[in-house]
Amino acid sequence: KLNFDDTRNLRAAVGRGEVTCEKVASAVSEEPAQERKSSIVNTILPGSKKPYAVQVQGMDNVMINVGKCCHPVPGDDIIGYITRGRGVTIHRSNCPNMQSLDDVKDRTIQVNWTVEVEETFHVQLSLLGEDRKNMIRDLAQAIANTNTNILNMDIKSRDKLAIGKLFVEVRNLPHLTRVINAMNQVKGIISVERVESGSSKKI
């Protein structure tokens, strides 16, 4: 229907941005139900130990990337953005980078989580608290109590405040929520927020 000889050339055209998701979706929606079902493809995420992390609607054998600007985890509402030459990049639906693009409607595609519990995802958090003795120890213990691995922690003292950022490994959104709640219970913590880097334009 889109005048391509085979699916490989079609996928290449989508990857280059020559064919929009809207056109592909329109063609797929007119296929029989059985064919539409087979067009849903499970794909492994980079860094994942197990397959079937994300379902991509209407595309086969597509390269998948995770948006480093918003670090999506299972449980987040997500969308796929077709990036020229780099396949589909997974973003959170409220990612600031996605909201600032003019061609989002033409280059987004439906994606869904199908991740297994054992998989982990990296998330960056920022914190603000009162500077006090043993603050880092207490934070590390609170996070450890949620069975969470800390990848990196950088906390500095400034004007009697503790200001820092850390990377943690979580399985899904409920797990991340438990980590943030545990950190907020530490004495002297004022706020803990998930970092959303809206300044990066590489998506």
C-alpha positions in Angstrom: 0.0 0.0 0.0 3.0 2.3 0.6 4.7 1.3 -2.7 7.6 -0.6 -1.1 8.9 -3.9 -2.5 9.6 -5.4 0.9 9.4 -4.6 4.6 13.2 -3.9 4.9 13.0 -0.9 2.6 9.9 0.3 4.4 11.7 0.1 7.8 14.7 1.9 6.3 12.5 4.7 5.0 10.8 5.1 8.4 14.2 5.2 10.1 15.3 8.0 7.7 12.1 9.9 8.4 10.9 9.6 4.8 7.7 7.8 5.8 5.7 9.0 8.9 4.2 6.8 11.5 0.8 8.2 10.6 1.1 6.7 7.1 2.3 3.4 8.4 -0.4 3.2 11.1 -3.1 4.1 8.5 -1.9 1.2 6.2 -1.7 -1.2 9.2 -5.1 -0.3 10.5 -6.7 -1.6 7.2 -5.0 -5.0 7.5 -7.0 -8.0 8.8 -7.0 -8.5 12.6 -4.6 -11.5 12.4 -2.0 -9.5 10.5 -2.3 -6.5 12.9 -1.7 -8.9 15.8 1.5 -10.2 14.3 2.8 -6.7 13.7 3.4 -6.2 17.5 7.0 -7.0 18.1 8.9 -7.5 21.3 12.3 -6.0 21.4 15.2 -6.1 23.9 16.3 -2.8 25.4 20.0 -2.0 25.4 21.7 -3.1 28.7 18.8 -5.5 29.5 19.7 -9.1 30.4 16.4 -10.5 29.1 14.3 -9.9 26.0 10.8 -8.6 25.6 11.2 -5.4 27.4 9.2 -3.2 25.1 6.5 -3.8 22.5 6.6 -1.7 19.3 3.4 -1.5 17.3 3.6 -2.0 13.6 7.4 -2.4 13.2 9.6 -5.5 12.9 13.2 -5.9 14.0 13.6 -2.2 14.8 16.5 -0.8 16.8 15.5 0.5 20.2 17.1 3.2 22.3 16.2 4.7 25.7 15.9 8.4 26.1 18.8 9.6 28.3 16.9 12.8 28.9 14.1 11.3 30.9 15.2 7.7 31.8 11.9 5.9 31.5 11.2 2.9 33.7 8.4 0.3 33.6 5.2 1.9 34.9 5.9 5.2 33.2 3.6 6.3 30.4 5.9 6.0 27.3 5.9 6.9 23.6 8.3 5.9 20.8 10.0 8.5 18.7 11.4 7.5 15.3 14.9 8.9 15.1 16.6 9.2 11.7 19.2 6.5 11.4 18.8 5.3 15.1 15.5 3.4 15.1 12.9 4.2 17.8 13.8 6.0 21.0 11.7 5.4 24.1 10.7 8.5 26.1 8.4 9.2 28.9 5.1 10.8 27.6 5.8 14.0 29.6 9.5 14.2 28.6 10.3 18.0 28.1 12.3 17.2 25.0 9.3 15.5 23.3 7.0 18.4 24.2 9.3 20.9 22.5 9.4 19.2 19.1 7.3 20.3 16.2 7.1 16.9 14.4 6.2 14.7 17.4 2.8 13.8 15.9 4.3 12.5 12.7 7.2 10.6 14.2 5.7 8.9 17.3 4.6 5.3 17.5 2.8 3.3 20.1 5.0 1.3 22.5 4.2 -0.7 25.7 6.2 -2.2 28.5 6.4 -6.0 28.7 9.4 -6.1 31.1 10.1 -8.9 33.5 10.6 -8.1 37.2 14.3 -9.1 37.3 15.3 -6.3 34.9 16.6 -3.0 36.3 16.7 0.5 35.0 18.8 3.5 35.9 17.2 6.6 37.3 18.8 9.9 38.5 17.5 11.6 41.6 18.3 15.0 43.1 18.0 15.8 46.8 18.0 18.7 49.2 18.4 18.5 52.9 19.9 20.0 56.1 23.6 19.4 56.3 24.3 17.2 59.3 26.7 14.5 60.5 26.0 11.0 59.1 23.6 12.2 56.5 25.2 10.1 53.7 25.3 7.0 55.9 21.6 7.4 56.8 20.6 7.9 53.1 22.5 4.9 52.0 20.9 2.8 54.6 17.4 4.0 53.8 18.0 3.1 50.1 19.5 -0.3 51.0 16.4 -1.1 53.0 14.4 -0.9 49.8 16.7 -3.5 48.2 18.1 -0.9 45.8 21.6 -0.6 44.3 23.2 2.8 44.4 25.3 3.4 41.2 26.6 6.8 42.1 26.1 9.3 44.9 27.5 12.9 45.0 26.4 15.1 47.9 28.0 18.4 48.8 27.5 20.9 51.6 26.6 24.5 50.8 25.3 27.1 53.2 24.3 24.5 55.8 22.4 22.5 53.2 23.2 19.1 51.7 22.7 19.2 47.9 23.3 16.2 45.8 22.5 13.8 43.0 22.5 10.0 42.8 21.8 7.2 40.3 19.9 4.1 41.5 18.8 0.9 39.8 15.1 0.2 40.0 12.8 -2.4 38.5 9.7 -0.3 37.9 7.8 2.9 38.9 6.5 1.4 42.2 10.0 0.4 43.2 11.2 4.0 42.4 8.4 5.4 44.5 9.5 3.3 47.5 13.0 4.6 47.1 11.9 8.2 47.1 9.6 7.7 50.0 12.4 6.0 52.0 14.8 8.9 51.3 12.1 11.4 52.4 11.9 9.7 55.8 15.6 10.4 56.5 16.0 13.1 59.1 16.8 16.5 57.6 15.8 15.6 54.0 13.7 18.5 52.5 13.0 17.1 49.1 13.8 14.3 46.7 13.0 14.6 43.0 13.4 12.6 39.9 15.7 14.4 37.5 14.3 15.3 34.1 17.0 16.7 31.8 15.1 19.0 29.5 18.3 20.6 28.2 19.4 17.7 26.1 18.2 18.0 22.5 19.6 14.7 21.3 16.7 12.3 21.2 
